[in-house]
């Protein structure tokens, strides 16, 4: 990832996480492990207003399983509630 892309991704993660360390960790894992799905995940989170600590809580509801979290948001994103 070049420096510009990394800076943009970092800024996006900080914005969506609202500074919540748990949410920062989740989004970082999503971008690293599922780069092809990361933009869709973020779009669903923004659309449903699942940000900051709500994002962290939703992740914990998926037993802190990044794959399950991403799969749920990408397949059922319209039905996810924070």
N, CA, C and O of each residue as an XYZ file, in Angstrom:
328
protein
N       0.856     -1.167      0.000
C       0.000      0.000      0.000
C       0.903      1.231      0.000
O       1.774      1.367      0.859
N       0.697      2.111     -0.949
C       1.558      3.289     -0.977
C       1.170      4.269      0.132
O       0.114      4.136      0.752
N       2.022      5.237      0.367
C       1.860      6.143      1.505
C       0.562      6.945      1.448
O      -0.080      7.148      2.479
N       0.169      7.400      0.271
C      -1.060      8.181      0.144
C      -2.287      7.338      0.470
O      -3.164      7.768      1.219
N      -2.344      6.137     -0.097
C      -3.471      5.246      0.170
C      -3.512      4.907      1.657
O      -4.584      4.902      2.263
N      -2.367      4.627      2.239
C      -2.314      4.304      3.659
C      -2.809      5.478      4.506
O      -3.511      5.270      5.495
N      -2.454      6.696      4.134
C      -2.911      7.873      4.875
C      -4.426      8.045      4.779
O      -5.081      8.396      5.760
N      -4.971      7.797      3.601
C      -6.420      7.916      3.404
C      -7.155      6.843      4.213
O      -8.148      7.134      4.878
N      -6.666      5.616      4.151
C      -7.283      4.521      4.904
C      -7.211      4.813      6.400
O      -8.191      4.606      7.116
N      -6.075      5.286      6.876
C      -5.908      5.603      8.289
C      -6.897      6.687      8.717
O      -7.520      6.573      9.773
N      -7.045      7.728      7.914
C      -7.986      8.802      8.231
C      -9.423      8.281      8.264
O     -10.217      8.688      9.111
N      -9.749      7.386      7.343
C     -11.089      6.796      7.280
C     -11.360      5.941      8.519
O     -12.448      5.995      9.094
N     -10.373      5.161      8.920
C     -10.502      4.328     10.118
C     -10.718      5.201     11.349
O     -11.583      4.907     12.174
N      -9.949      6.255     11.476
C     -10.084      7.150     12.630
C     -11.467      7.802     12.642
O     -12.081      7.941     13.699
N     -11.953      8.200     11.467
C     -13.277      8.823     11.374
C     -14.379      7.851     11.805
O     -15.220      8.196     12.635
N     -14.375      6.649     11.249
C     -15.424      5.676     11.564
C     -15.347      5.178     13.009
O     -16.371      4.892     13.630
N     -14.136      5.079     13.533
C     -13.958      4.560     14.884
C     -14.259      5.602     15.949
O     -14.448      5.262     17.117
N     -14.305      6.866     15.557
C     -14.517      7.973     16.495
C     -13.515      7.916     17.651
O     -13.820      8.297     18.781
N     -12.320      7.432     17.337
C     -11.259      7.369     18.334
C     -11.346      6.196     19.296
O     -10.506      6.073     20.188
N     -12.336      5.338     19.139
C     -12.484      4.178     20.025
C     -11.414      3.145     19.672
O     -11.364      2.673     18.536
N     -10.553      2.789     20.639
C      -9.452      1.853     20.340
C      -9.927      0.494     19.817
O      -9.304     -0.076     18.922
N     -11.014     -0.019     20.364
C     -11.540     -1.297     19.895
C     -12.001     -1.219     18.456
O     -11.739     -2.121     17.661
N     -12.692     -0.134     18.120
C     -13.174      0.058     16.749
C     -12.008      0.251     15.787
O     -12.044     -0.244     14.660
N     -10.976      0.967     16.225
C      -9.774      1.130     15.392
C      -9.169     -0.236     15.086
O      -8.788     -0.511     13.948
N      -9.084     -1.080     16.094
C      -8.524     -2.421     15.919
C      -9.353     -3.243     14.932
O      -8.804     -3.898     14.046
N     -10.664     -3.204     15.091
C     -11.554     -3.966     14.206
C     -11.379     -3.520     12.755
O     -11.184     -4.347     11.864
N     -11.448     -2.225     12.526
C     -11.347     -1.720     11.158
C      -9.975     -1.990     10.551
O      -9.869     -2.271      9.357
N      -8.937     -1.909     11.356
C      -7.598     -2.228     10.867
C      -7.534     -3.690     10.428
O      -6.965     -4.005      9.383
N      -8.116     -4.571     11.223
C      -8.141     -5.995     10.866
C      -8.944     -6.218      9.580
O      -8.546     -7.009      8.724
N     -10.065     -5.523      9.450
C     -10.880     -5.666      8.241
C     -10.081     -5.251      7.011
O     -10.060     -5.974      6.014
N      -9.422     -4.093      7.071
C      -8.653     -3.616      5.911
C      -7.472     -4.532      5.598
O      -7.120     -4.702      4.431
N      -6.860     -5.119      6.613
C      -5.709     -6.010      6.374
C      -6.125     -7.381      5.874
O      -5.518     -7.919      4.948
N      -7.156     -7.947      6.482
C      -7.539     -9.324      6.171
C      -8.530     -9.431      5.010
O      -8.566    -10.442      4.309
N      -9.332     -8.386      4.812
C     -10.375     -8.426      3.782
C     -10.381     -7.130      2.963
O     -11.381     -6.412      2.941
N      -9.270     -6.836      2.296
C      -9.196     -5.557      1.573
C     -10.257     -5.401      0.482
O     -10.682     -4.282      0.195
N     -10.684     -6.491     -0.121
C     -11.687     -6.403     -1.187
C     -13.086     -6.070     -0.646
O     -13.910     -5.493     -1.355
N     -13.341     -6.435      0.600
C     -14.653     -6.195      1.204
C     -14.679     -4.971      2.110
O     -15.753     -4.539      2.528
N     -13.521     -4.409      2.417
C     -13.420     -3.329      3.408
C     -14.297     -2.130      3.069
O     -14.940     -1.574      3.960
N     -14.338     -1.722      1.814
C     -15.143     -0.544      1.475
C     -16.636     -0.824      1.653
O     -17.385      0.053      2.083
N     -17.069     -2.040      1.324
C     -18.475     -2.399      1.519
C     -18.818     -2.423      3.004
O     -19.877     -1.939      3.404
N     -17.932     -2.980      3.820
C     -18.137     -3.016      5.273
C     -18.297     -1.592      5.802
O     -19.223     -1.306      6.560
N     -17.398     -0.712      5.403
C     -17.440      0.673      5.882
C     -18.696      1.390      5.407
O     -19.277      2.186      6.145
N     -19.111      1.114      4.191
C     -20.332      1.724      3.658
C     -21.551      1.317      4.486
O     -22.390      2.155      4.818
N     -21.645      0.032      4.817
C     -22.766     -0.454      5.624
C     -22.721      0.171      7.020
O     -23.750      0.599      7.543
N     -21.540      0.222      7.616
C     -21.409      0.810      8.947
C     -21.861      2.271      8.940
O     -22.586      2.706      9.835
N     -21.432      3.018      7.936
C     -21.836      4.429      7.848
C     -23.330      4.567      7.604
O     -23.994      5.389      8.237
N     -23.857      3.771      6.693
C     -25.275      3.837      6.360
C     -26.146      3.562      7.578
O     -27.178      4.206      7.768
N     -25.733      2.613      8.395
C     -26.499      2.224      9.585
C     -26.079      3.019     10.818
O     -26.591      2.782     11.912
N     -25.155      3.957     10.649
C     -24.651      4.793     11.738
C     -24.079      3.942     12.886
O     -24.314      4.213     14.064
N     -23.334      2.923     12.505
C     -22.659      2.063     13.480
C     -21.208      2.518     13.526
O     -20.379      2.086     12.726
N     -20.922      3.390     14.468
C     -19.617      4.027     14.558
C     -19.093      3.919     15.984
O     -19.847      3.661     16.922
N     -17.794      4.121     16.129
C     -17.179      4.180     17.457
C     -17.467      2.967     18.315
O     -17.255      1.829     17.896
N     -17.954      3.220     19.527
C     -18.187      2.121     20.472
C     -19.272      1.175     19.985
O     -19.239     -0.010     20.318
N     -20.247      1.668     19.195
C     -21.274      0.776     18.639
C     -20.653     -0.247     17.691
O     -21.085     -1.399     17.643
N     -19.645      0.177     16.944
C     -18.926     -0.726     16.048
C     -18.241     -1.824     16.866
O     -18.304     -3.002     16.514
N     -17.594     -1.428     17.950
C     -16.908     -2.395     18.813
C     -17.905     -3.383     19.414
O     -17.634     -4.583     19.458
N     -19.038     -2.900     19.872
C     -20.064     -3.775     20.462
C     -20.567     -4.773     19.421
O     -20.723     -5.957     19.719
N     -20.820     -4.299     18.204
C     -21.276     -5.203     17.140
C     -20.230     -6.276     16.859
O     -20.570     -7.443     16.664
N     -18.973     -5.887     16.839
C     -17.891     -6.854     16.620
C     -17.867     -7.904     17.732
O     -17.687     -9.091     17.462
N     -18.045     -7.471     18.971
C     -18.065     -8.420     20.096
C     -19.249     -9.380     19.980
O     -19.163    -10.528     20.418
N     -20.349     -8.915     19.394
C     -21.510     -9.793     19.185
C     -21.205    -10.888     18.162
O     -21.923    -11.884     18.079
N     -20.148    -10.700     17.392
C     -19.685    -11.715     16.437
C     -18.519    -12.502     17.027
O     -17.709    -13.066     16.292
N     -18.436    -12.539     18.357
C     -17.395    -13.274     19.077
C     -15.989    -12.864     18.651
O     -15.064    -13.677     18.645
N     -15.847    -11.595     18.296
C     -14.556    -11.039     17.874
C     -13.952    -11.807     16.698
O     -12.732    -11.928     16.578
N     -14.815    -12.316     15.847
C     -14.410    -13.069     14.658
C     -14.517    -12.147     13.439
O     -15.617    -11.834     12.984
N     -13.378    -11.721     12.923
C     -13.359    -10.761     11.822
C     -14.084    -11.322     10.600
O     -14.850    -10.604      9.957
N     -13.856    -12.586     10.272
C     -14.493    -13.185      9.098
C     -16.017    -13.184      9.240
O     -16.724    -12.859      8.285
N     -16.521    -13.538     10.403
C     -17.973    -13.546     10.630
C     -18.537    -12.128     10.566
O     -19.609    -11.906     10.001
N     -17.825    -11.186     11.136
C     -18.232     -9.777     11.128
C     -18.344     -9.268      9.686
O     -19.350     -8.668      9.309
N     -17.317     -9.511      8.898
C     -17.295     -9.064      7.502
C     -18.388     -9.776      6.708
O     -19.113     -9.137      5.946
N     -18.511    -11.072      6.875
C     -19.508    -11.843      6.145
C     -20.915    -11.334      6.438
O     -21.729    -11.171      5.530
N     -21.189    -11.088      7.708
C     -22.510    -10.606      8.090
C     -22.799     -9.242      7.472
O     -23.888     -9.016      6.946
N     -21.841     -8.348      7.534
C     -22.063     -7.007      6.993
C     -22.189     -7.018      5.471
O     -22.947     -6.229      4.908
N     -21.462     -7.895      4.811
C     -21.497     -7.942      3.348
C     -22.711     -8.675      2.808
O     -23.141     -8.408      1.685
N     -23.272     -9.594      3.584
C     -24.425    -10.348      3.095
C     -25.745     -9.821      3.636
O     -26.761     -9.840      2.941
N     -25.725     -9.350      4.879
C     -26.960     -8.870      5.515
C     -26.858     -7.421      5.947
O     -27.582     -6.986      6.844
N     -25.982     -6.682      5.329
C     -25.713     -5.314      5.777
C     -26.939     -4.453      5.963
O     -26.986     -3.623      6.871
N     -27.924     -4.637      5.121
C     -29.123     -3.807      5.228
C     -29.917     -4.112      6.487
O     -30.706     -3.283      6.939
N     -29.715     -5.305      7.061
C     -30.477     -5.708      8.238
C     -29.706     -5.546      9.542
O     -30.256     -5.788     10.616
N     -28.458     -5.148      9.464
C     -27.630     -4.995     10.660
C     -28.045     -3.750     11.416
O     -28.246     -2.690     10.824
N     -28.172     -3.882     12.707
C     -28.509     -2.743     13.553
C     -27.463     -2.592     14.627
O     -26.982     -3.582     15.179
N     -27.111     -1.367     14.927
C     -26.120     -1.080     15.955
C     -26.703     -1.101     17.322
O     -25.990     -0.877     18.300
